[in-house]
Amino acid sequence: MGRIKFGVHKAPNTSGKEQQSCARLISKGTMRMEEICEYLSDSCSLTSADVKEAIEALTTYIERNLSNGYCVELEGLGHFSPALKTLQRTDEKGKTVFFARADGVNFRCSKRLRSLVSKDRPLKIKRGNVTSNELPDRKNKMLRFLQNNPYINLTDYASLNGCSRYRAAEDMKQFTKDGVVIKMGYRTHRVYSLPPKEEGEQ
């Protein structure tokens, strides 16, 4: 459920040769700032607002140092360095003069992060096998899970439905409000289970 999925597509062909097949990621979506802050907040003692401020401060730190000619290494994540674009012009004497300008940021992934992402072989699927993932479908998958398990947490729910942790948290807020599940525990130890049956219920 948590593996990378891909489809096989024909690469664009402009040379007249036989088209080559290539693997293309079937993305589950994009994790953005709000989702990242929510996840990190659940994983430590910081609030979501604290995490957002820390990320913004880190971004400013990286930008400032790259602009001043430094590289930045975040152990376990990767290496940042200024990207340069080489330019040239001809001066008044007809001589070619080379110069450069900053043209973004280079990022080299760390060996640790690369190995963590690469540890499982991606799963090949057909486009026709991509099923609906609307709220009712996610709810039904959760209820089937809870029929065989005493509780579910956000990580299990996100993996089960192929959605982000933020989406899982929002769904669970709605399910709790609707009385579909009850929540127990706190922060990183929070889990959800089916409400107790009333007397006389089968």
TORKOL-4160 file (C-alpha; in steps of 0.2 Angstrom, whole numbers, padded with zeros to 4 digits, m for minus):
202
<pt num="1" X="0000" Y="0000" Z="0000"/>
<pt num="2" X="0014" Y="0012" Z="0004"/>
<pt num="3" X="0025" Y="0008" Z="m0011"/>
<pt num="4" X="0029" Y="0019" Z="m0026"/>
<pt num="5" X="0018" Y="0016" Z="m0041"/>
<pt num="6" X="0022" Y="0018" Z="m0059"/>
<pt num="7" X="0015" Y="0016" Z="m0076"/>
<pt num="8" X="0024" Y="0012" Z="m0093"/>
<pt num="9" X="0022" Y="0025" Z="m0106"/>
<pt num="10" X="0030" Y="0028" Z="m0124"/>
<pt num="11" X="0043" Y="0041" Z="m0124"/>
<pt num="12" X="0040" Y="0056" Z="m0136"/>
<pt num="13" X="0048" Y="0051" Z="m0153"/>
<pt num="14" X="0055" Y="0065" Z="m0165"/>
<pt num="15" X="0069" Y="0055" Z="m0173"/>
<pt num="16" X="0059" Y="0043" Z="m0183"/>
<pt num="17" X="0066" Y="0028" Z="m0173"/>
<pt num="18" X="0056" Y="0015" Z="m0163"/>
<pt num="19" X="0048" Y="0023" Z="m0148"/>
<pt num="20" X="0056" Y="0018" Z="m0131"/>
<pt num="21" X="0045" Y="0014" Z="m0116"/>
<pt num="22" X="0049" Y="0022" Z="m0100"/>
<pt num="23" X="0042" Y="0021" Z="m0082"/>
<pt num="24" X="0032" Y="0036" Z="m0076"/>
<pt num="25" X="0028" Y="0040" Z="m0058"/>
<pt num="26" X="0009" Y="0039" Z="m0053"/>
<pt num="27" X="0009" Y="0052" Z="m0040"/>
<pt num="28" X="m0002" Y="0051" Z="m0025"/>
<pt num="29" X="m0001" Y="0070" Z="m0023"/>
<pt num="30" X="0011" Y="0083" Z="m0017"/>
<pt num="31" X="0015" Y="0086" Z="0002"/>
<pt num="32" X="0014" Y="0104" Z="0006"/>
<pt num="33" X="0019" Y="0115" Z="0020"/>
<pt num="34" X="0003" Y="0113" Z="0030"/>
<pt num="35" X="0004" Y="0094" Z="0029"/>
<pt num="36" X="0022" Y="0094" Z="0033"/>
<pt num="37" X="0019" Y="0105" Z="0049"/>
<pt num="38" X="0005" Y="0094" Z="0054"/>
<pt num="39" X="0015" Y="0078" Z="0053"/>
<pt num="40" X="0030" Y="0086" Z="0062"/>
<pt num="41" X="0019" Y="0093" Z="0076"/>
<pt num="42" X="0012" Y="0076" Z="0079"/>
<pt num="43" X="0030" Y="0068" Z="0080"/>
<pt num="44" X="0037" Y="0080" Z="0093"/>
<pt num="45" X="0033" Y="0093" Z="0106"/>
<pt num="46" X="0032" Y="0108" Z="0094"/>
<pt num="47" X="0015" Y="0115" Z="0088"/>
<pt num="48" X="0012" Y="0116" Z="0070"/>
<pt num="49" X="0015" Y="0135" Z="0070"/>
<pt num="50" X="0032" Y="0132" Z="0078"/>
<pt num="51" X="0036" Y="0120" Z="0065"/>
<pt num="52" X="0031" Y="0132" Z="0051"/>
<pt num="53" X="0042" Y="0146" Z="0059"/>
<pt num="54" X="0057" Y="0134" Z="0060"/>
<pt num="55" X="0055" Y="0129" Z="0042"/>
<pt num="56" X="0054" Y="0147" Z="0036"/>
<pt num="57" X="0069" Y="0151" Z="0047"/>
<pt num="58" X="0079" Y="0137" Z="0039"/>
<pt num="59" X="0074" Y="0143" Z="0022"/>
<pt num="60" X="0080" Y="0160" Z="0025"/>
<pt num="61" X="0096" Y="0153" Z="0032"/>
<pt num="62" X="0099" Y="0142" Z="0017"/>
<pt num="63" X="0095" Y="0157" Z="0005"/>
<pt num="64" X="0107" Y="0169" Z="0014"/>
<pt num="65" X="0122" Y="0157" Z="0014"/>
<pt num="66" X="0120" Y="0152" Z="m0004"/>
<pt num="67" X="0119" Y="0170" Z="m0009"/>
<pt num="68" X="0135" Y="0173" Z="0000"/>
<pt num="69" X="0144" Y="0159" Z="m0009"/>
<pt num="70" X="0142" Y="0145" Z="0004"/>
<pt num="71" X="0136" Y="0127" Z="0002"/>
<pt num="72" X="0124" Y="0120" Z="0015"/>
<pt num="73" X="0124" Y="0102" Z="0020"/>
<pt num="74" X="0109" Y="0095" Z="0030"/>
<pt num="75" X="0115" Y="0078" Z="0036"/>
<pt num="76" X="0102" Y="0065" Z="0031"/>
<pt num="77" X="0093" Y="0076" Z="0018"/>
<pt num="78" X="0106" Y="0083" Z="0006"/>
<pt num="79" X="0118" Y="0096" Z="0000"/>
<pt num="80" X="0113" Y="0113" Z="m0007"/>
<pt num="81" X="0124" Y="0124" Z="m0018"/>
<pt num="82" X="0121" Y="0139" Z="m0029"/>
<pt num="83" X="0118" Y="0135" Z="m0047"/>
<pt num="84" X="0127" Y="0146" Z="m0060"/>
<pt num="85" X="0123" Y="0150" Z="m0078"/>
<pt num="86" X="0138" Y="0154" Z="m0089"/>
<pt num="87" X="0135" Y="0169" Z="m0100"/>
<pt num="88" X="0146" Y="0178" Z="m0113"/>
<pt num="89" X="0147" Y="0194" Z="m0123"/>
<pt num="90" X="0158" Y="0203" Z="m0135"/>
<pt num="91" X="0166" Y="0219" Z="m0128"/>
<pt num="92" X="0170" Y="0235" Z="m0139"/>
<pt num="93" X="0187" Y="0227" Z="m0144"/>
<pt num="94" X="0179" Y="0212" Z="m0151"/>
<pt num="95" X="0185" Y="0201" Z="m0137"/>
<pt num="96" X="0174" Y="0188" Z="m0129"/>
<pt num="97" X="0171" Y="0190" Z="m0111"/>
<pt num="98" X="0163" Y="0177" Z="m0100"/>
<pt num="99" X="0153" Y="0180" Z="m0084"/>
<pt num="100" X="0141" Y="0171" Z="m0074"/>
<pt num="101" X="0125" Y="0174" Z="m0064"/>
<pt num="102" X="0116" Y="0164" Z="m0050"/>
<pt num="103" X="0103" Y="0153" Z="m0058"/>
<pt num="104" X="0094" Y="0144" Z="m0044"/>
<pt num="105" X="0099" Y="0130" Z="m0032"/>
<pt num="106" X="0108" Y="0113" Z="m0035"/>
<pt num="107" X="0102" Y="0100" Z="m0023"/>
<pt num="108" X="0111" Y="0083" Z="m0021"/>
<pt num="109" X="0101" Y="0070" Z="m0011"/>
<pt num="110" X="0110" Y="0062" Z="0003"/>
<pt num="111" X="0115" Y="0044" Z="0002"/>
<pt num="112" X="0104" Y="0040" Z="0017"/>
<pt num="113" X="0088" Y="0048" Z="0010"/>
<pt num="114" X="0092" Y="0040" Z="m0007"/>
<pt num="115" X="0093" Y="0022" Z="0001"/>
<pt num="116" X="0077" Y="0025" Z="0011"/>
<pt num="117" X="0067" Y="0029" Z="m0004"/>
<pt num="118" X="0075" Y="0015" Z="m0015"/>
<pt num="119" X="0074" Y="0001" Z="m0002"/>
<pt num="120" X="0057" Y="m0006" Z="m0010"/>
<pt num="121" X="0055" Y="m0010" Z="m0028"/>
<pt num="122" X="0041" Y="0002" Z="m0036"/>
<pt num="123" X="0025" Y="m0007" Z="m0041"/>
<pt num="124" X="0019" Y="m0007" Z="m0059"/>
<pt num="125" X="0000" Y="m0004" Z="m0061"/>
<pt num="126" X="m0011" Y="m0001" Z="m0075"/>
<pt num="127" X="m0021" Y="0016" Z="m0076"/>
<pt num="128" X="m0037" Y="0006" Z="m0076"/>
<pt num="129" X="m0032" Y="m0001" Z="m0059"/>
<pt num="130" X="m0032" Y="0017" Z="m0051"/>
<pt num="131" X="m0048" Y="0016" Z="m0041"/>
<pt num="132" X="m0058" Y="0030" Z="m0034"/>
<pt num="133" X="m0052" Y="0038" Z="m0018"/>
<pt num="134" X="m0066" Y="0049" Z="m0012"/>
<pt num="135" X="m0071" Y="0051" Z="0006"/>
<pt num="136" X="m0084" Y="0037" Z="0006"/>
<pt num="137" X="m0071" Y="0025" Z="m0001"/>
<pt num="138" X="m0058" Y="0030" Z="0012"/>
<pt num="139" X="m0071" Y="0028" Z="0025"/>
<pt num="140" X="m0076" Y="0010" Z="0020"/>
<pt num="141" X="m0058" Y="0005" Z="0019"/>
<pt num="142" X="m0056" Y="0011" Z="0037"/>
<pt num="143" X="m0071" Y="0002" Z="0043"/>
<pt num="144" X="m0066" Y="m0014" Z="0035"/>
<pt num="145" X="m0049" Y="m0012" Z="0043"/>
<pt num="146" X="m0057" Y="m0009" Z="0060"/>
<pt num="147" X="m0067" Y="m0025" Z="0059"/>
<pt num="148" X="m0051" Y="m0034" Z="0060"/>
<pt num="149" X="m0040" Y="m0023" Z="0071"/>
<pt num="150" X="m0044" Y="m0014" Z="0088"/>
<pt num="151" X="m0038" Y="0003" Z="0082"/>
<pt num="152" X="m0031" Y="0013" Z="0068"/>
<pt num="153" X="m0019" Y="0028" Z="0068"/>
<pt num="154" X="m0015" Y="0041" Z="0055"/>
<pt num="155" X="m0001" Y="0032" Z="0048"/>
<pt num="156" X="m0011" Y="0017" Z="0045"/>
<pt num="157" X="m0025" Y="0027" Z="0038"/>
<pt num="158" X="m0014" Y="0036" Z="0026"/>
<pt num="159" X="m0006" Y="0020" Z="0020"/>
<pt num="160" X="m0022" Y="0011" Z="0018"/>
<pt num="161" X="m0030" Y="0025" Z="0007"/>
<pt num="162" X="m0014" Y="0031" Z="m0002"/>
<pt num="163" X="m0017" Y="0049" Z="0005"/>
<pt num="164" X="m0007" Y="0062" Z="0014"/>
<pt num="165" X="m0006" Y="0062" Z="0033"/>
<pt num="166" X="m0014" Y="0079" Z="0033"/>
<pt num="167" X="m0029" Y="0072" Z="0023"/>
<pt num="168" X="m0030" Y="0057" Z="0035"/>
<pt num="169" X="m0030" Y="0069" Z="0050"/>
<pt num="170" X="m0044" Y="0080" Z="0042"/>
<pt num="171" X="m0054" Y="0064" Z="0038"/>
<pt num="172" X="m0053" Y="0058" Z="0056"/>
<pt num="173" X="m0059" Y="0074" Z="0062"/>
<pt num="174" X="m0074" Y="0073" Z="0052"/>
<pt num="175" X="m0077" Y="0054" Z="0057"/>
<pt num="176" X="m0075" Y="0058" Z="0075"/>
<pt num="177" X="m0087" Y="0073" Z="0074"/>
<pt num="178" X="m0100" Y="0061" Z="0065"/>
<pt num="179" X="m0097" Y="0048" Z="0078"/>
<pt num="180" X="m0090" Y="0035" Z="0066"/>
<pt num="181" X="m0075" Y="0033" Z="0077"/>
<pt num="182" X="m0069" Y="0038" Z="0094"/>
<pt num="183" X="m0051" Y="0045" Z="0097"/>
<pt num="184" X="m0040" Y="0039" Z="0111"/>
<pt num="185" X="m0022" Y="0044" Z="0117"/>
<pt num="186" X="m0013" Y="0060" Z="0114"/>
<pt num="187" X="m0002" Y="0067" Z="0099"/>
<pt num="188" X="0010" Y="0054" Z="0093"/>
<pt num="189" X="0000" Y="0040" Z="0103"/>
<pt num="190" X="m0017" Y="0045" Z="0096"/>
<pt num="191" X="m0027" Y="0031" Z="0089"/>
<pt num="192" X="m0045" Y="0029" Z="0083"/>
<pt num="193" X="m0057" Y="0014" Z="0086"/>
<pt num="194" X="m0075" Y="0010" Z="0083"/>
<pt num="195" X="m0087" Y="0017" Z="0096"/>
<pt num="196" X="m0093" Y="0004" Z="0109"/>
<pt num="197" X="m0109" Y="m0005" Z="0105"/>
<pt num="198" X="m0125" Y="0000" Z="0114"/>
<pt num="199" X="m0133" Y="m0014" Z="0124"/>
<pt num="200" X="m0144" Y="m0025" Z="0113"/>
<pt num="201" X="m0133" Y="m0022" Z="0097"/>
<pt num="202" X="m0126" Y="m0036" Z="0088"/>
